[in-house]
């Protein structure tokens, strides 16, 4: 995910505030600065060397290459000051990690997962997964205190916080940063006053995260009673702090983003980005002007590598190494011999901590939820040895609930012993969550459709986890649906507790009937009302099962029939009452353009049908499945669908189910193929292109091969009667739903161009 793109969209308003305070804040120490402690190296005869690392997003990864050269040349570092990504790299080095350790760890990081807006879809409960098929999860709004609320950030910081927590575990008992293996400071910005804040004590992982709280990208952190944002806004190259800590010689590494050219200034995004770069560059220039003759400045040649290019980690490392190589002649006077440097290394190793047995597992920070409901399903339990891998998985499990903007953990010590504390922060735009989606299609031949979709969710109506979900569609197919979902607490575990669900919906659809040539011959309105009660059980992240009873009423009203007068065709009204069963297994990594996984859904309904003259039994069976595999850049998606029903046809040639439209027999009109029995299969190939734009996962180029048909009676089903179709498309998974521009064709249908937004 491109962090820079998201940041550029959201930083404009914040710039105006910081611009007013920047000069004053950068020129004078913050009144909230923590006291400094002088740390004298063991070899007092040599000058004290301070390492200053600037911020710059992904560009800050170049610092790792610099550290590798410093180690190779035996240049000791006596203190470190860093801002933003420079604080993260410098802070990790200050814990005693060696440069090669940092390099190995960061090369293994999957940055797209670290900065994902939520945990992997396969880790979500089935209830959360189902939302993805209704409306895109990218754009989530909220309703709180009578006002529409928006998220404070474009990117979740959960992955970054877990990463920093794991890396800093060896020094978790160190609260004074001067007592770290290498004394350290991080720089942040007080978002209320605009002042620089020097972080010298407390929770190191949280301090590093606070320094990189890029406004609009990451949510600001409340730390030490202050709301902290990215330190680069006020002091991106904090040479002055290194001086006050006692540095005689400063090695400064500047990776800040340079000013862009005129060609980028033709848009709001470009201008906003330039404003931020100008403000940051001003405080960097003041820091550069303070460097002395003995100081060493390195400015890696990063070219067009941007602050969001985390997928180019190795290139940043190489650029940092090259810059340090060029400075080796100036570093020579600071180097120690092998024995001296080995002694320095021994004094600055990461401390070893004894194994911790958990005396308790607790939660704090949330006021809107009851996290104790998740306690039984966590892997970390009292009496067990602390395992950071388990703790990270537990934090992801809590984050998967969708209720928290942060789900961090830490080891805390109380009079009763050490325990694991999960630090949770409720989404400030909740507890009423809103989403907006769009269905839109046109075949560029006069046939178009439009539906605007809204969803509302209210979580934690009761301590059990009761939820209320609503859905409204406005447009060609208006629909209103509502559900109350209530866990019964028959189990101590939330992920396998039985639940009861009461639901209802009403929907109106405009249906067309076609003759054998594909010409429209009739137009109907079908009004359907449903109400039901289900008893079900979630199967953790795998899926869920439901058993229930339901009532369905349908009214079919003719509007236009070409062969007979409308008045001679009566309305058809039917009522069905029956029992239902539904099973869903879902392990797709994405609901749209998945790269791997599978999904299986099976539903059966049976009961009694009442119409104007008769009462009869009925049944319906629906099965569909998806299986996805990716080989390199190429993804293959196999989808199958089967419907079976004993539904009698209301009008000749008009059945309950239909095919037609994009990806459901492309090249046929929506609803052109109808029947009470239906078979359909589709093979889709696509590959993700390198281009990526805001609020998308990128563009996809692909194509489909499709086959299917529908029949009125089971006796008519024949595989030799299957129709074929296909498409070639350019698609994107966007914040309002999937978007396609496609060429569609069918031998017994038509060939045309289709533009489509929404789920096929």
WOWOCOR-V383260 format. One record per residue. RES is the residue in one small letter. SS is DSSP state (a for helix, b for strand, c for the rest). Layout:
RES_SS ; RES_SS
This chain:
x_c ; x_c ; x_a ; x_a ; x_a ; x_a ; x_a ; x_a ; x_a ; x_a ; x_c ; x_a ; x_a ; x_a ; x_a ; x_a ; x_a ; x_a ; x_a ; x_a ; x_a ; x_a ; x_a ; x_a ; x_a ; x_a ; x_a ; x_c ; x_c ; x_c ; x_c ; x_c ; x_c ; x_c ; x_c ; x_c ; x_c ; x_c ; x_c ; x_c ; x_c ; x_c ; x_c ; x_c ; x_c ; x_c ; x_c ; x_c ; x_b ; x_b ; x_b ; x_b ; x_b ; x_c ; x_c ; x_c ; x_a ; x_a ; x_a ; x_a ; x_a ; x_a ; x_a ; x_a ; x_a ; x_a ; x_a ; x_a ; x_a ; x_a ; x_a ; x_a ; x_c ; x_c ; x_b ; x_c ; x_c ; x_c ; x_b ; x_b ; x_b ; x_b ; x_b ; x_c ; x_a ; x_a ; x_a ; x_a ; x_a ; x_a ; x_a ; x_a ; x_a ; x_a ; x_c ; x_c ; x_c ; x_c ; x_a ; x_a ; x_a ; x_a ; x_a ; x_a ; x_a ; x_a ; x_a ; x_c ; x_c ; x_c ; x_a ; x_a ; x_a ; x_a ; x_c ; x_c ; x_c ; x_c ; x_c ; x_c ; x_a ; x_a ; x_a ; x_c ; x_c ; x_a ; x_a ; x_a ; x_a ; x_a ; x_a ; x_a ; x_a ; x_a ; x_c ; x_c ; x_c ; x_c ; x_c ; x_c ; x_b ; x_b ; x_b ; x_b ; x_c ; x_c ; x_b ; x_b ; x_b ; x_b ; x_c ; x_c ; x_b ; x_c ; x_c ; x_c ; x_c ; x_a ; x_a ; x_a ; x_a ; x_a ; x_a ; x_a ; x_a ; x_a ; x_a ; x_c ; x_a ; x_a ; x_a ; x_c ; x_c ; x_c ; x_c ; x_b ; x_a ; x_a ; x_a ; x_c ; x_c ; x_c ; x_b ; x_b ; x_b ; x_b ; x_b ; x_b ; x_b ; x_b ; x_c ; x_c ; x_c ; x_c ; x_c ; x_b ; x_b ; x_b ; x_b ; x_c ; x_b ; x_c ; x_c ; x_a ; x_a ; x_a ; x_a ; x_a ; x_a ; x_a ; x_a ; x_c ; x_c ; x_c ; x_c ; x_b ; x_c ; x_c ; x_c ; x_c ; x_b ; x_b ; x_b ; x_c ; x_c ; x_b ; x_b ; x_b ; x_b ; x_b ; x_a ; x_a ; x_a ; x_c ; x_c ; x_c ; x_c ; x_c ; x_a ; x_a ; x_a ; x_a ; x_a ; x_a ; x_c ; x_c ; x_c ; x_c ; x_b ; x_b ; x_b ; x_b ; x_b ; x_c ; x_c ; x_c ; x_c ; x_c ; x_c ; x_c ; x_c ; x_a ; x_a ; x_a ; x_c ; x_c ; x_c ; x_a ; x_a ; x_a ; x_a ; x_a ; x_a ; x_a ; x_a ; x_a ; x_a ; x_a ; x_a ; x_a ; x_a ; x_a ; x_a ; x_a ; x_a ; x_a ; x_a ; x_a ; x_a ; x_c ; x_c ; x_c ; x_c ; x_c ; x_c ; x_b ; x_b ; x_b ; x_c ; x_c ; x_c ; x_c ; x_c ; x_c ; x_c ; x_c ; x_c ; x_c ; x_c ; x_a ; x_a ; x_a ; x_a ; x_a ; x_a ; x_a ; x_a ; x_a ; x_a ; x_a ; x_a ; x_a ; x_a ; x_a ; x_a ; x_a ; x_c ; x_a ; x_a ; x_a ; x_a ; x_a ; x_a ; x_a ; x_b ; x_c ; x_c ; x_a ; x_a ; x_a ; x_a ; x_a ; x_a ; x_a ; x_a ; x_a ; x_a ; x_c ; x_c ; x_c ; x_c ; x_c ; x_c ; x_c ; x_c ; x_c ; x_b ; x_c ; x_c ; x_c ; x_b ; x_b ; x_b ; x_b ; x_c ; x_c ; x_c ; x_c ; x_c ; x_c ; x_a ; x_a ; x_a ; x_a ; x_a ; x_a ; x_a ; x_c ; x_c ; x_c ; x_c ; x_c ; x_c ; x_c ; x_b ; x_c ; x_c ; x_a ; x_a ; x_a ; x_a ; x_a ; x_a ; x_a ; x_a ; x_a ; x_a ; x_a ; x_a ; x_c ; x_c ; x_c ; x_c ; x_b ; x_b ; x_b ; x_b ; x_b ; x_b ; x_b ; x_b ; x_b ; x_b ; x_b ; x_c ; x_c ; x_b ; x_b ; x_b ; x_b ; x_b ; x_b ; x_b ; x_b ; x_b ; x_b ; x_c ; x_c ; x_c ; x_c ; x_c ; x_b ; x_b ; x_b ; x_b ; x_b ; x_b ; x_b ; x_b ; x_b ; x_b ; x_b ; x_c ; x_c ; x_c ; x_c ; x_c ; x_b ; x_b ; x_b ; x_b ; x_b ; x_b ; x_b ; x_b ; x_b ; x_b ; x_b ; x_c ; x_c ; x_c ; x_c ; x_c ; x_c ; x_c ; x_c ; x_b ; x_b ; x_b ; x_b ; x_b ; x_b ; x_b ; x_b ; x_b ; x_c ; x_c ; x_c ; x_b ; x_b ; x_b ; x_b ; x_b ; x_b ; x_b ; x_b ; x_b ; x_c ; x_c ; x_c ; x_c ; x_c ; x_c ; x_a ; x_a ; x_a ; x_c ; x_b ; x_b ; x_b ; x_b ; x_b ; x_b ; x_b ; x_b ; x_b ; x_b ; x_b ; x_b ; x_b ; x_b ; x_b ; x_b ; x_b ; x_c ; x_c ; x_c ; x_c ; x_c ; x_b ; x_b ; x_b ; x_b ; x_b ; x_b ; x_b ; x_b ; x_b ; x_b ; x_b ; x_b ; x_b ; x_b ; x_b ; x_b ; x_b ; x_b ; x_b ; x_b ; x_c ; x_c ; x_c ; x_b ; x_b ; x_b ; x_b ; x_b ; x_b ; x_b ; x_b ; x_b ; x_b ; x_b ; x_b ; x_b ; x_b ; x_b ; x_b ; x_b ; x_b ; x_b ; x_c ; x_c ; x_c ; x_c ; x_a ; x_a ; x_a ; x_c ; x_c ; x_c ; x_b ; x_b ; x_b ; x_b ; x_b ; x_b ; x_b ; x_b ; x_b ; x_b ; x_b ; x_b ; x_b ; x_b ; x_b ; x_c ; x_c ; x_c ; x_c ; x_c ; x_c ; x_c ; x_c ; x_c ; x_c ; x_b ; x_b ; x_b ; x_b ; x_b ; x_b ; x_b ; x_b ; x_b ; x_b ; x_b ; x_b ; x_b ; x_b ; x_c ; x_c ; x_c ; x_c ; x_b ; x_b ; x_b ; x_b ; x_b ; x_b ; x_b ; x_b ; x_b ; x_b ; x_b ; x_b ; x_b ; x_b ; x_b ; x_b ; x_b ; x_c ; x_c ; x_b ; x_b ; x_b ; x_b ; x_b ; x_b ; x_b ; x_b ; x_b ; x_b ; x_b ; x_b ; x_c ; x_c ; x_c ; x_c ; x_c ; x_b ; x_c ; x_c ; x_b ; x_c ; x_c ; x_b ; x_b ; x_b ; x_c ; x_c ; x_c ; x_c ; x_c ; x_c ; x_c ; x_c ; x_c ; x_c ; x_c ; x_c ; x_c ; x_b ; x_b ; x_b ; x_c ; x_b ; x_b ; x_b ; x_b ; x_b ; x_b ; x_b ; x_b ; x_b ; x_b ; x_b ; x_b ; x_c ; x_c ; x_c ; x_c ; x_c ; x_c ; x_c ; x_b ; x_b ; x_b ; x_b ; x_b ; x_b ; x_b ; x_b ; x_b ; x_b ; x_b ; x_b ; x_b ; x_b ; x_b ; x_b ; x_c ; x_c ; x_a ; x_a ; x_a ; x_c ; x_c ; x_a ; x_a ; x_a ; x_c ; x_b ; x_b ; x_b ; x_b ; x_b ; x_b ; x_b ; x_b ; x_b ; x_b ; x_b ; x_b ; x_c ; x_c ; x_b ; x_b ; x_b ; x_b ; x_b ; x_b ; x_b ; x_b ; x_b ; x_c ; x_c ; x_c ; x_c ; x_c ; x_c ; x_b ; x_b ; x_b ; x_b ; x_b ; x_b ; x_c ; x_c ; x_c
